[in-house]
């Protein structure tokens, strides 16, 4: 079982799971940090992390701010990619100050780890992106519309936040199945305790800040992602979930930014690779980290 740490980083108390190394390793890194995607949590790496730990790696999996047991921002604050990168920088310095690290990011986590590895290339010895080369690109003119929409959405979220939304286990599993088609129902049920909490009278509530249901006012630009990728010096592995995964139209252009890239496709995995193909993913991770 992992140990849960509470770590002060970027002014907030973060929740980080640790699977201790189970022996010696020949890997290029001593510590691997697993960064989950949107509406996910560190605990859902539990089919991947234990095997990495048995191979001699120290494994850390934070709940990123606003998800799972992660920190919630105070009133008036928000969740931006720059905040996640700062969080990760402080977490790495606090938990692995003198250790070469490997970074593994899924989906949203792939964007975070790329931004971090491009900002602090000397800290990252191996990088893995699982279905994670950033959200859809935006035209420049999207800025004003997104800004207005964001303000309206946040105002509505504050009103909704005063009402506690709960649901039954069956309703929760139906929602997960709708969001993750093709994932085995047994796997979804196994994931539910990591993504929800008891809300009394047999009901559940999502472990998710309602602000995450709003759209960031800051448009994402693929070319900016490429500039960070160009600064990454670590050997990088990109794992695709195949046709059922997520692929922005300019995916190839974004991947070309990495100087030392290996790409692997798991044709039937879909977007949630660490849920659907954990054994194969672990093999790929161990080979890359070595």
Phi, psi and omega per residue, in radians:
X1 nan 2.463 3.127
X2 -1.303 2.802 3.027
X3 -1.735 2.372 3.113
X4 -1.732 2.183 3.109
X5 -1.847 2.614 2.969
X6 -1.943 2.050 -2.981
X7 -2.209 2.247 3.069
X8 -1.369 2.108 -3.128
X9 -2.576 2.267 3.111
X10 0.950 0.641 3.055
X11 1.427 0.017 -3.129
X12 -2.189 2.676 3.082
X13 -1.551 2.029 -3.067
X14 -1.797 2.694 3.087
X15 -1.842 2.196 -3.093
X16 -2.316 2.207 3.033
X17 -1.532 2.455 3.093
X18 -2.245 2.233 2.940
X19 -1.804 1.984 -3.061
X20 -1.233 2.575 3.114
X21 -1.065 2.374 -3.090
X22 -1.672 0.144 3.141
X23 2.849 -2.921 -3.120
X24 -1.283 2.706 3.136
X25 -2.382 2.655 3.057
X26 -1.828 0.168 -3.104
X27 -1.201 2.805 3.136
X28 -1.308 -0.209 -3.131
X29 -2.204 2.739 3.076
X30 -1.748 -0.497 -3.080
X31 -2.210 2.348 3.073
X32 -2.057 2.281 3.128
X33 -1.931 2.142 -3.107
X34 -1.792 2.108 -3.095
X35 -1.945 2.054 -3.064
X36 -1.345 3.039 -3.136
X37 -1.698 -2.985 -3.090
X38 -1.114 2.407 3.113
X39 1.044 0.439 3.101
X40 -2.032 -2.952 -3.122
X41 -2.714 2.793 -3.112
X42 -1.043 -0.536 -3.083
X43 -1.159 -0.342 -3.098
X44 -1.409 0.075 2.966
X45 -1.487 0.170 -2.964
X46 -1.227 -0.172 3.024
X47 -1.653 -0.045 -3.130
X48 -2.002 -0.852 -3.000
X49 -1.040 -0.774 -3.089
X50 -1.033 -0.660 3.135
X51 -1.211 -0.658 3.061
X52 -1.086 -0.721 3.136
X53 -1.136 -0.714 3.116
X54 -1.091 -0.477 3.117
X55 -1.397 0.035 3.062
X56 1.761 0.206 -3.139
X57 -1.761 2.445 2.970
X58 -1.440 2.201 -3.021
X59 -2.044 2.225 3.090
X60 -2.074 2.375 3.131
X61 -2.402 1.667 3.114
X62 -1.324 2.626 2.851
X63 -1.475 1.955 -3.103
X64 -1.152 2.679 -3.032
X65 -0.894 2.283 3.112
X66 1.574 -0.061 -3.135
X67 -2.204 2.647 3.086
X68 0.945 -2.333 3.101
X69 -1.556 0.193 -3.087
X70 -1.178 2.901 -3.135
X71 -1.102 2.563 2.984
X72 -1.827 2.489 -3.133
X73 -1.343 2.661 3.106
X74 -1.260 2.946 3.119
X75 -0.976 2.377 3.127
X76 1.604 -0.195 3.107
X77 -1.744 3.075 -3.072
X78 -2.606 -3.068 -3.112
X79 -2.038 1.880 3.111
X80 -2.087 2.761 3.105
X81 -1.004 -0.662 -3.134
X82 -1.086 -0.583 3.099
X83 -1.144 -0.745 -3.133
X84 -1.121 -0.665 3.129
X85 -1.154 -0.730 3.100
X86 -1.123 -0.750 3.081
X87 -0.970 -0.848 -3.098
X88 -1.118 -0.684 3.121
X89 -1.047 -0.775 3.139
X90 -1.240 -0.654 3.124
X91 -1.116 -0.769 3.132
X92 -1.111 -0.759 3.136
X93 -1.141 -0.577 -3.121
X94 -1.363 -0.667 -2.992
X95 -1.772 -0.390 -3.140
X96 -2.495 1.043 -2.999
X97 -1.151 -0.542 -3.076
X98 -2.068 0.269 -3.033
X99 -1.908 2.325 2.980
X100 -1.134 2.369 -3.025
X101 -2.068 2.684 2.911
X102 -1.904 2.468 3.114
X103 -2.026 2.310 3.082
X104 -2.182 2.109 -3.110
X105 -2.190 2.284 3.075
X106 -1.832 2.268 3.040
X107 0.954 -2.053 3.079
X108 -0.919 -0.650 3.116
X109 -1.094 -0.491 3.075
X110 -1.162 -0.645 3.071
X111 -1.156 -0.798 -3.133
X112 -1.043 -0.828 -3.087
X113 -1.187 -0.592 3.086
X114 -1.158 -0.780 3.106
X115 -1.066 -0.701 3.127
X116 -1.174 -0.840 -3.082
X117 -1.153 -0.493 3.066
X118 -1.364 -0.444 3.120
X119 -1.475 -0.681 -3.136
X120 -2.184 1.147 -3.063
X121 -1.061 -0.485 -3.115
X122 -1.243 -0.270 -3.098
X123 -1.576 -0.274 -3.001
X124 -1.992 2.074 -3.139
X125 -1.662 -0.460 3.084
X126 -2.504 2.460 -3.141
X127 -2.278 2.374 3.089
X128 -2.262 2.231 3.087
X129 -2.002 2.082 3.131
X130 -1.871 1.866 -3.135
X131 0.893 0.725 -2.978
X132 -2.475 1.323 3.061
X133 -2.068 0.448 3.042
X134 1.766 2.748 3.124
X135 -1.250 3.108 -3.139
X136 -1.018 2.597 3.105
X137 -1.216 2.739 3.132
X138 -2.213 2.529 2.987
X139 -1.326 2.751 -3.109
X140 -1.020 -0.616 -3.060
X141 -1.251 -0.071 3.140
X142 -1.252 -0.356 -3.030
X143 -0.930 -0.986 -3.089
X144 -1.053 -0.733 3.138
X145 -1.120 -0.735 3.134
X146 -1.153 -0.653 -3.133
X147 -1.089 -0.833 3.140
X148 -1.129 -0.788 3.135
X149 -1.065 -0.681 3.129
X150 -1.085 -0.818 -3.130
X151 -1.060 -0.757 3.123
X152 -1.133 -0.728 -3.141
X153 -1.152 -0.722 3.140
X154 -1.133 -0.715 3.092
X155 -1.054 -0.756 3.111
X156 -1.149 -0.664 3.140
X157 -1.130 -0.613 3.118
X158 -1.137 -0.670 3.109
X159 -1.179 -0.808 3.130
X160 -1.122 -0.543 -3.103
X161 -1.120 -0.349 3.099
X162 -1.312 -0.292 3.106
X163 -1.883 2.216 -3.114
X164 -1.439 2.048 -3.126
X165 -1.612 2.112 -3.139
X166 -2.198 2.937 -3.072
X167 -2.780 2.851 3.100
X168 -1.419 2.911 3.084
X169 -1.051 -0.728 -3.138
X170 -1.090 -0.734 3.112
X171 -1.115 -0.680 3.135
X172 -1.125 -0.751 -3.140
X173 -1.164 -0.615 3.069
X174 -1.128 -0.685 3.109
X175 -1.137 -0.779 3.118
X176 -1.078 -0.739 3.137
X177 -1.092 -0.642 3.112
X178 -1.211 -0.643 3.139
X179 -1.358 -0.449 -3.067
X180 -2.274 1.151 3.139
X181 -1.075 2.460 3.130
X182 1.629 -0.209 3.091
X183 -1.458 2.340 -3.117
X184 -0.949 2.287 3.108
X185 -0.965 -0.570 3.100
X186 -1.110 -0.710 3.106
X187 -1.135 -0.743 3.130
X188 -1.064 -0.724 3.124
X189 -1.142 -0.613 3.103
X190 -1.192 -0.511 -3.121
X191 -1.388 -0.476 -2.987
X192 -0.941 -0.765 -3.137
X193 -1.082 -0.415 3.119
X194 -1.402 -0.342 -2.993
X195 -1.955 -0.083 -3.107
X196 -2.472 2.951 3.113
X197 -2.414 2.775 3.112
X198 -1.181 2.405 -3.127
X199 -2.155 0.296 3.100
X200 1.547 2.601 3.092
X201 0.984 0.632 3.099
X202 1.294 0.182 -3.119
X203 -1.736 2.856 3.137
X204 -2.204 2.806 3.018
X205 -2.390 2.544 -3.133
X206 -1.215 2.488 3.028
X207 -1.490 1.286 -3.006
X208 -2.691 2.217 3.059
X209 -1.173 2.254 -3.140
X210 -0.958 -0.397 3.117
X211 -1.091 -0.399 3.135
X212 -1.249 -0.148 3.071
X213 -1.535 0.074 3.082
X214 -1.810 2.815 -3.124
X215 -1.698 2.224 -3.113
X216 -0.962 2.497 3.106
X217 -1.307 -0.241 -3.073
X218 -1.621 1.902 3.137
X219 -1.077 2.582 3.068
X220 -1.636 2.338 3.141
X221 -2.108 2.092 -3.100
X222 -1.024 -0.631 -3.115
X223 -1.148 -0.569 3.065
X224 -1.157 -0.721 3.079
X225 -1.003 -0.743 -3.124
X226 -1.086 -0.654 -3.137
X227 -1.141 -0.646 3.044
X228 -1.175 -0.732 3.137
X229 -1.028 -0.643 -3.132
X230 -1.112 -0.434 -3.119
X231 -1.499 -0.169 -3.120
X232 -1.298 2.199 3.120
X233 -1.779 -0.254 -3.081
X234 -1.283 2.512 2.924
X235 -0.958 2.298 -3.001
X236 -2.112 2.323 3.065
X237 -1.934 2.210 3.048
X238 -1.894 2.162 3.140
X239 -1.931 2.049 3.107
X240 -1.713 2.486 3.081
X241 -1.530 0.157 3.098
X242 1.512 -2.887 -3.057
X243 -1.001 -0.505 -3.125
X244 -1.535 0.058 3.099
X245 -1.498 -2.929 -3.132
X246 -1.824 2.211 -3.094
X247 -2.458 1.800 3.062
X248 -1.125 2.659 -3.094
X249 -0.981 -0.542 -3.121
X250 -1.751 0.477 -3.121
X251 -0.968 -0.806 -3.107
X252 -1.051 -0.732 3.124
X253 -1.106 -0.705 3.130
X254 -1.135 -0.738 -3.118
X255 -1.180 -0.504 3.128
X256 -1.131 -0.274 3.115
X257 -1.212 -0.402 -3.114
X258 -1.440 2.221 -3.052
X259 -1.253 -0.564 -3.055
X260 -2.205 1.434 -2.977
X261 -2.030 2.383 2.940
X262 -2.147 2.307 -3.132
X263 -2.018 2.394 3.111
X264 -2.319 2.393 3.085
X265 -1.961 2.309 2.983
X266 -1.893 1.674 -2.876
X267 -1.020 -0.488 -3.054
X268 -1.862 0.049 -2.993
X269 -1.290 -0.636 -3.030
X270 1.322 -2.952 -3.014
X271 -1.217 -0.674 -3.037
X272 -1.559 1.158 -2.998
X273 -1.039 -0.696 -3.102
X274 -1.274 -0.197 3.027
X275 -1.612 -0.672 -2.972
X276 -1.671 -0.483 -3.088
X277 -2.421 0.941 -3.045
X278 -1.110 -0.674 -3.092
X279 -1.128 -0.799 3.111
X280 -1.139 -0.700 3.125
X281 -1.074 -0.760 3.138
X282 -1.043 -0.738 3.113
X283 -1.036 -0.753 3.127
X284 -1.135 -0.735 -3.134
X285 -1.090 -0.836 -3.101
X286 -1.100 -0.695 3.118
X287 -1.131 -0.716 -3.118
X288 -1.247 -0.720 -3.103
X289 -1.198 -0.439 3.125
X290 -1.325 nan nan
